[in-house]
Amino acid sequence: MKRFGQVIGLRPEDAAEYIRLHADVWPGVLKKIEECNIRNYSIFRYGDLLFAYMEYHGDDFDADMAAMAADETTQKWWALCMPMQKPVEDRAEGEWWKTIEEVFHCD
């Protein structure tokens, strides 16, 4: 299992709608997340920042993320959510959510 922490900005004018959408995530989106070996997935809000935490339990992260990106329901979900997000400036090439370094963990 590999843990991921990620961060992205949230456009203030869209915060209420983003929270509303995530209060009732589409079943097809949740199913695809599970099929792509992601567990214990959370998104937290701090002002205009979103922080995501997830655990990846598969053995081919790139293939699983490609399968998620190819999913029609997920694409529709992202089409709603992505305009509400504002990627941080120092993200890596091709990254939407910036993956951040884990500096401590305790079970």
C-alpha positions in Angstrom: 0.0 0.0 0.0 1.2 3.5 -0.8 -0.1 6.7 0.8 -0.7 9.8 -1.2 -1.2 13.4 -0.1 -2.3 15.9 -2.7 -3.2 19.6 -2.7 -5.1 21.9 -5.1 -6.8 25.3 -4.9 -10.5 25.8 -4.7 -12.1 28.8 -6.4 -13.9 30.6 -3.5 -17.0 31.4 -5.7 -17.4 27.6 -6.3 -16.8 26.3 -2.7 -20.5 25.8 -1.8 -21.2 23.9 -5.0 -18.0 21.8 -4.7 -19.0 20.8 -1.1 -22.6 20.0 -2.3 -21.3 17.8 -5.0 -19.0 15.9 -2.7 -21.8 15.4 -0.1 -23.4 13.1 -2.7 -20.7 11.7 -5.0 -22.1 9.7 -7.9 -22.2 5.9 -7.3 -20.3 5.3 -10.6 -17.5 7.5 -9.5 -17.2 5.7 -6.1 -17.2 2.4 -7.9 -14.4 3.4 -10.3 -12.3 4.7 -7.4 -12.6 1.3 -5.7 -12.0 -0.6 -9.0 -8.8 1.4 -9.4 -7.5 0.2 -6.0 -7.9 3.4 -4.1 -9.0 3.1 -0.4 -9.4 5.4 2.5 -9.8 8.4 0.3 -10.6 11.8 1.9 -10.7 15.4 0.8 -10.3 18.2 3.4 -10.8 21.9 2.9 -8.8 24.6 4.5 -9.9 28.0 3.2 -9.2 28.0 -0.5 -7.1 24.9 -0.4 -8.2 21.2 -0.8 -6.1 18.5 0.7 -6.7 14.9 -0.5 -5.4 11.7 1.2 -5.7 8.3 -0.3 -4.2 4.8 0.0 -3.3 2.9 -3.2 -3.5 -0.9 -2.9 -2.8 -2.0 -6.4 0.4 -2.9 -8.2 0.2 -0.6 -11.3 -0.7 2.9 -10.3 -0.3 4.4 -13.8 -2.6 1.7 -15.4 -5.2 2.2 -12.7 -5.1 6.0 -13.1 -5.4 5.6 -16.9 -8.4 3.3 -16.4 -10.0 5.9 -14.2 -9.3 8.7 -16.7 -10.9 6.7 -19.5 -14.1 6.0 -17.5 -17.0 8.0 -19.0 -18.8 8.7 -15.6 -15.5 9.9 -14.1 -14.9 12.2 -17.1 -18.4 13.7 -16.6 -17.6 14.2 -12.8 -14.3 15.8 -13.5 -15.9 18.1 -16.1 -18.1 19.4 -13.2 -15.4 19.6 -10.6 -12.2 20.7 -12.4 -13.5 24.2 -13.3 -14.0 24.8 -9.6 -10.4 23.9 -8.8 -7.3 26.0 -9.2 -4.0 23.9 -9.5 -1.1 25.2 -7.4 1.6 26.9 -9.4 4.5 24.5 -8.5 2.8 21.3 -9.5 4.7 18.9 -11.7 4.3 18.8 -15.5 1.0 17.0 -16.3 -0.2 17.1 -12.7 -3.6 18.5 -11.7 -3.6 17.8 -8.0 0.0 18.4 -6.7 1.3 15.3 -5.0 3.1 16.3 -1.8 5.8 14.7 0.3 4.9 12.6 3.3 7.1 13.7 6.2 5.6 11.6 9.0 3.3 8.6 9.5 2.3 6.7 12.6 0.0 3.6 12.7 
